[in-house]
Amino acid sequence: MSTKSDDIFDDVVDQRYEHRRQEMNVALRWAAVLTFGFVLVTLDVINQGLLYRFDKVVAEIERPRFTGFTNFLILRIDDLGLRWVTASILLITAALISRRFQSWRPLNLSFLSLVFLNVFVGSAKIFFGRCKARENFDVCMFTDGMAYPSGHISNALVTWGLFAYIIFRYTHRAPFEGLKLYWLVALLTIAVGSASLLRNTHWFTDLLGGMFIGGAILVLVVAIDRFIPSRRQPS
């Protein structure tokens, strides 16, 4: 028999197979849409289309010279997309939640998301070889660069997004009703992208492509979580 203190942590999420299957299908559809968006952005850049020309306009905007605290603040915002920063925060949070709710699922999902980031985003960077915006090359794809897609914004979206997701899943128990931090994910992703544009370290399409592929990775991880139920590793 469970105690009163145990009862307040009874899972109130609908864990029926049909419901999980529906959530998985929705996540897979979103992953497909976001992947298609990434393909469209990539084709536009390769074929020097409208977005490619917009890149030139944004890159040639004269930036102010940031110094002192302003420069320090912009660099720290940019750091919110660094792999080691985001990965450390995500893994520590996942470990604490795993221990609290006696489930390996948060850690498993976190490691899976980091593997996907390295495989998909890393491979795309190497394959497309795009130069950085501040280098201002005329021919900017397949030049042994590492700018496209933006790893910073992909990292921010995937790791902060999964951070919000696992907190939501594991606080979705009475009386918390789910702690929703999706607004924080949007804020951090926009902030990281804005810092990159201010520093002219990425083309606009680097960031757009990074958001598409990062979003696809995030919802793919969610789809996998919904697809694989487990009594030993509940989510």
Helices and strands as residue ranges (DSSP letters): H 4-7, H 17-46, H 50-59, H 68-79, H 83-101, H 105-116, I 117-121, H 122-128, G 133-135, H 151-171, H 182-199, H 204-227
